[in-house]
Amino acid sequence: MISPSAFLGATSASNKSASNNDETMEVDIQISSDFVGAVVASGSGGPRVDEANNAWLNKPPMERFIDILDQLDTKVESLRKEAMVLRDKRDFLAMSVDLLKNNEYLTGLNENERDEINCYVQRISSRLGTVELNVCTVRDQSQEDSLHHVNSLIDMIISSADPVTSRQKCQQFLNACSTTDTSVYTDVDPSTICTDKKFESVLLGCTLDDQKTIKKRLQALLVYLTQQTIVH
């Protein structure tokens, strides 16, 4: 159980981090503003700038623009990665809710208890649905179809009532993901790894970003199913 003091400490740290981010953003905006002003001033005979900035300002305007665009590009890529992490967390929570809805132990409850659990699950699912995180991946129609097919195959595992069979199938799917990355099994003959060939074929039709996301999803699913198998 998390103590109130620990929670408050974490909240304070989070607020401090958010404050620092706000300050950083303000500084970045100010730098960008100064940069644009300096470029305009240097090209229009405006007032002189600080001597400390001479080394940078002595660059041609094109190089200065490239410098600031490189910084912005780095920040955009960092934002994408952070958003993808949050999206993965959301997907994991959604998967956990789906697995709970199909948990075999629900059959051991009476009707009123099942209704209460289902209502609770629905409330959580509805709240989770209010969180929208989208990092667009460019796909052609073939890649869209492959991703849809892969998700359908994984959904079949989630909806299965047999945790042992589901775990075995999930492991085969995950092995198929690993064989697409030759750096993972540098000392292992891929032919000795038990994989689902149908899944592997469909997976290869997905984008590299989607393949990485699918692998993470299967890893989380396998951990859950393994725990369920032990309990069973």
KOLVEXZA-827664 format. One record per residue (C-alpha): residue in three letters; y, z, x. Coordinates in steps of 0.1 Angstrom, whole numbers, plus 5000, padded with zeros to 4 digits. Layout:
BEGIN
   residu      Y      Z      X
      Ala      Y      Z      X
...
//
This chain:
BEGIN
   residu      Y      Z      X
      Met   5000   5000   5000
      Ile   5035   4991   5013
      Ser   5058   5022   5015
      Pro   5092   5019   4999
      Ser   5109   5025   5033
      Ala   5089   4997   5049
      Phe   5098   4974   5020
      Leu   5135   4983   5022
      Gly   5134   4977   5060
      Ala   5118   4943   5054
      Thr   5144   4935   5028
      Ser   5172   4946   5052
      Ala   5158   4924   5079
      Ser   5155   4895   5055
      Asn   5191   4899   5044
      Lys   5202   4901   5080
      Ser   5183   4869   5088
      Ala   5199   4852   5058
      Ser   5233   4864   5069
      Asn   5227   4850   5104
      Asn   5216   4817   5090
      Asp   5248   4816   5069
      Glu   5269   4823   5100
      Thr   5250   4796   5119
      Met   5256   4771   5091
      Glu   5293   4779   5091
      Val   5295   4775   5129
      Asp   5277   4741   5126
      Ile   5301   4730   5099
      Gln   5330   4740   5120
      Ile   5316   4722   5151
      Ser   5311   4691   5130
      Ser   5346   4694   5117
      Asp   5361   4699   5151
      Phe   5340   4670   5164
      Val   5353   4646   5138
      Gly   5388   4658   5143
      Ala   5385   4653   5181
      Val   5372   4618   5177
      Val   5401   4609   5153
      Ala   5426   4626   5176
      Ser   5414   4608   5207
      Gly   5416   4575   5190
      Ser   5450   4580   5174
      Gly   5471   4595   5201
      Gly   5470   4629   5184
      Pro   5475   4664   5200
      Arg   5456   4673   5231
      Val   5424   4693   5228
      Asp   5412   4723   5249
      Glu   5404   4715   5285
      Ala   5370   4732   5281
      Asn   5359   4703   5259
      Asn   5371   4676   5283
      Ala   5336   4669   5297
      Trp   5323   4662   5262
      Leu   5354   4645   5249
      Asn   5355   4622   5279
      Lys   5324   4605   5266
      Pro   5329   4573   5246
      Pro   5331   4580   5208
      Met   5298   4563   5202
      Glu   5280   4587   5226
      Arg   5297   4617   5208
      Phe   5285   4605   5175
      Ile   5250   4600   5188
      Asp   5251   4636   5202
      Ile   5260   4652   5169
      Leu   5235   4630   5150
      Asp   5207   4640   5174
      Gln   5215   4677   5166
      Leu   5216   4670   5128
      Asp   5183   4651   5131
      Thr   5166   4680   5148
      Lys   5179   4704   5121
      Val   5167   4681   5093
      Glu   5132   4680   5109
      Ser   5132   4718   5112
      Leu   5142   4720   5075
      Arg   5113   4697   5066
      Lys   5088   4718   5085
      Glu   5100   4750   5069
      Ala   5099   4734   5034
      Met   5063   4722   5041
      Val   5053   4758   5050
      Leu   5067   4771   5017
      Arg   5050   4743   4999
      Asp   5016   4751   5014
      Lys   5021   4788   5004
      Arg   5029   4777   4968
      Asp   4998   4754   4968
      Phe   4976   4782   4980
      Leu   4988   4805   4952
      Ala   4982   4777   4927
      Met   4947   4773   4940
      Ser   4941   4810   4939
      Val   4951   4811   4902
      Asp   4928   4781   4894
      Leu   4899   4798   4912
      Leu   4905   4830   4893
      Lys   4905   4812   4860
      Asn   4870   4798   4868
      Asn   4856   4830   4882
      Glu   4821   4837   4870
      Tyr   4827   4874   4866
      Leu   4850   4867   4837
      Thr   4818   4861   4816
      Gly   4810   4898   4821
      Leu   4841   4909   4802
      Asn   4843   4913   4764
      Glu   4864   4889   4744
      Asn   4895   4911   4743
      Glu   4894   4917   4780
      Arg   4890   4880   4788
      Asp   4920   4872   4765
      Glu   4941   4898   4783
      Ile   4931   4884   4817
      Asn   4938   4848   4806
      Cys   4972   4858   4792
      Tyr   4981   4875   4825
      Val   4969   4845   4845
      Gln   4989   4822   4823
      Arg   5021   4842   4829
      Ile   5016   4840   4866
      Ser   5009   4803   4865
      Ser   5040   4797   4844
      Arg   5062   4816   4868
      Leu   5047   4797   4897
      Gly   5055   4765   4879
      Thr   5092   4774   4881
      Val   5090   4770   4918
      Glu   5095   4734   4928
      Leu   5091   4724   4965
      Asn   5088   4688   4974
      Val   5088   4672   5008
      Cys   5084   4635   5003
      Thr   5058   4616   5022
      Val   5061   4578   5022
      Arg   5029   4563   5009
      Asp   5019   4528   4997
      Gln   4998   4524   4965
      Ser   4965   4525   4984
      Gln   4974   4558   5000
      Glu   4986   4572   4967
      Asp   4952   4563   4952
      Ser   4933   4579   4981
      Leu   4953   4611   4978
      His   4946   4613   4941
      His   4909   4607   4947
      Val   4907   4634   4974
      Asn   4925   4659   4951
      Ser   4900   4651   4923
      Leu   4871   4658   4946
      Ile   4885   4691   4957
      Asp   4893   4701   4921
      Met   4856   4696   4914
      Ile   4848   4723   4940
      Ile   4873   4747   4925
      Ser   4860   4742   4890
      Ser   4823   4747   4899
      Ala   4806   4778   4887
      Asp   4783   4780   4917
      Pro   4801   4796   4947
      Val   4772   4788   4971
      Thr   4771   4751   4964
      Ser   4809   4750   4963
      Arg   4811   4766   4997
      Gln   4786   4741   5012
      Lys   4805   4712   4998
      Cys   4838   4726   5010
      Gln   4824   4729   5045
      Gln   4812   4693   5044
      Phe   4847   4682   5033
      Leu   4863   4703   5060
      Asn   4840   4688   5086
      Ala   4851   4654   5075
      Cys   4887   4664   5081
      Ser   4878   4676   5116
      Thr   4860   4644   5126
      Thr   4892   4625   5120
      Asp   4908   4645   5148
      Thr   4889   4637   5181
      Ser   4907   4665   5199
      Val   4888   4691   5179
      Tyr   4853   4681   5189
      Thr   4857   4667   5224
      Asp   4824   4682   5236
      Val   4804   4676   5203
      Asp   4787   4645   5192
      Pro   4803   4637   5158
      Ser   4769   4624   5145
      Thr   4755   4660   5147
      Ile   4782   4673   5123
      Cys   4772   4675   5087
      Thr   4800   4658   5067
      Asp   4805   4642   5033
      Lys   4808   4605   5041
      Lys   4822   4596   5007
      Phe   4850   4622   5012
      Glu   4856   4611   5047
      Ser   4860   4575   5037
      Val   4886   4584   5010
      Leu   4904   4608   5034
      Leu   4909   4581   5060
      Gly   4929   4562   5034
      Cys   4955   4590   5032
      Thr   4985   4593   5054
      Leu   4983   4616   5085
      Asp   5006   4641   5069
      Asp   4984   4642   5038
      Gln   4953   4646   5060
      Lys   4968   4677   5077
      Thr   4978   4692   5043
      Ile   4943   4685   5029
      Lys   4927   4702   5059
      Lys   4948   4733   5055
      Arg   4940   4734   5018
      Leu   4903   4732   5025
      Gln   4904   4759   5052
      Ala   4920   4783   5027
      Leu   4895   4773   5000
      Leu   4866   4779   5024
      Val   4877   4814   5032
      Tyr   4879   4823   4996
      Leu   4846   4807   4987
      Thr   4829   4824   5016
      Gln   4841   4858   5004
      Gln   4829   4849   4969
      Thr   4795   4840   4983
      Ile   4791   4873   5001
      Val   4800   4892   4969
      His   4776   4871   4949
//
